[in-house]
Amino acid sequence: MVPNVNRISAALRAAGGTVVFTQHTVDDEAIRTWSVFFEYFCGRKRRTSYVEAFTAGSQGHALWPELDVAHEDLIILKSRFGAFAPGSSDLHVRFYRRRRLP
């Protein structure tokens, strides 16, 4: 799958598009604001391993090492499953700032 992602990313960059990589991130704010998920969908053991896996700096949080990430690509930290969910990330704002005006 990674070679396909790299090919698509290269083609998108060549066409002038923006490549975005997201990293699911769990921090104290995510736990506080997504408490229903952490309280009702995760048992204690699962919650602990989930938090450990998706905390910034952990192996589970890192982008796959074989991805071709260019300096112009956006890397977005997101705290929900969808990066566009309100409060999940700053993706919408970062896209808005990068827009090209006529």
C-alpha angles and dihedrals in degrees: 000000000000094000088054092049090049092050092048091047092051092049092048092050091048089053091052096257130138120250115211127193118190128205118201103227131192119196136147091279092053091050091048097046097039095044095138090062094046095042101043108023101041126061116214094265094045092046091053094049092043092052092046092049097050102037113117110267096027123117092246091054096053123099112252105275095230094058113111101232114182125205091248094054119104119239109198126193110214129187099197134048091262120052091209095054108117110270093008099106145336093253095117092050093047092050090049092052091050096049118124114233120207 
